Amino acid sequence: MRGASAKDDFIFSHKDGKPIHNFKKGYSALLDAAGVALDDQGQKRSLYSLRHTYATFRLHEGVNQYALARNMGTSVQMLETFYGHTTNRTMATELTKNKGKQRKAPLWE
């Protein structure tokens, strides 16, 4: 925000350049202001929910699970355990491919 940054500047900092030590308060205020503090099950969202959202979106987009696991610093087994329910649409599309034939759009598209 203040122009060029030095290589030892903090990425997440206050306007004065001092590091932010706790994101929880600001994150909660942002969610409250946006009206999305609670998830669809009435649970308060946490910073960790951003990781869940990231993984879910990538899997819906068909990102390779091995590449995603490496990117997230986890295992394919963990992705399958916690996000396996999100890959059903991708799996259905993959299994109904017709090589060399024009594919009809699935009913859910």
Steps between C-alpha positions, in 0.01 A plus 500: 500500500787735564689434179789263446561253777823365639567127495468483881164684513208306643238382251216542747551817697326801646515827306811597696680183385489322836404131476151380573529244777138387514258483207209359698341830603525658155382183328197476729417867439525449123268197511251688718501799263446269201220317680668158466631439853310172525510210258192319366495282813506797739866454596729802534751515217870493585815588312540126443176504299695683227715187456187287471353738243823501299517119492132465412518753215815342353346152508180627335718649226652158439849571635708185531481376860871422517593852388251653743626287790858610430390865473314482832771305680277203566427156359264371235356276775406809704336659195301183436398474866386859548408611147400179322137610498593802287643299211183319395419744216857493369508120522170467313625727221827311478331159486252603232754637253476372145834502322468621144128570531338830577394489862151603601479731799410306817158572647653691791673758277 
